[in-house]
Amino acid sequence: MTAARAEAGASAVARTRASDVAPAPSFRAREGEVRMTVEARRRIGRNLRLLYAEVLDQPLPDRFDALLADLAARSTTRGSS
């Protein structure tokens, strides 16, 4: 890594407020890595919801409905045993 690149990374880290950084994932981040801001995560989530809103409004296929009913019946049977 070049000195200029390391300096640029350190500068970006310094500009990021602690409250804007997403919670640390279960794995360790590399040294100098900047995590995604809360606002960026919200923007991505909002755009994904807009993108998939039409899909979520579609009816569930009959095959999936039957599978869910079968799973519900099995869990009820096991729960009463």
Sequence and secondary structure as in RCSB ss.txt:
>XXXX:A:sequence
MTAARAEAGASAVARTRASDVAPAPSFRAREGEVRMTVEARRRIGRNLRLLYAEVLDQPLPDRFDALLADLAARS
TTRGSS
>XXXX:A:secstr
  HHHHHHHHHHHHHS GGGB    SS   TT    BHHHHHHHHHHHHHHHHHHHHS   HHHHHHHHHHHHHH
HHHHH 
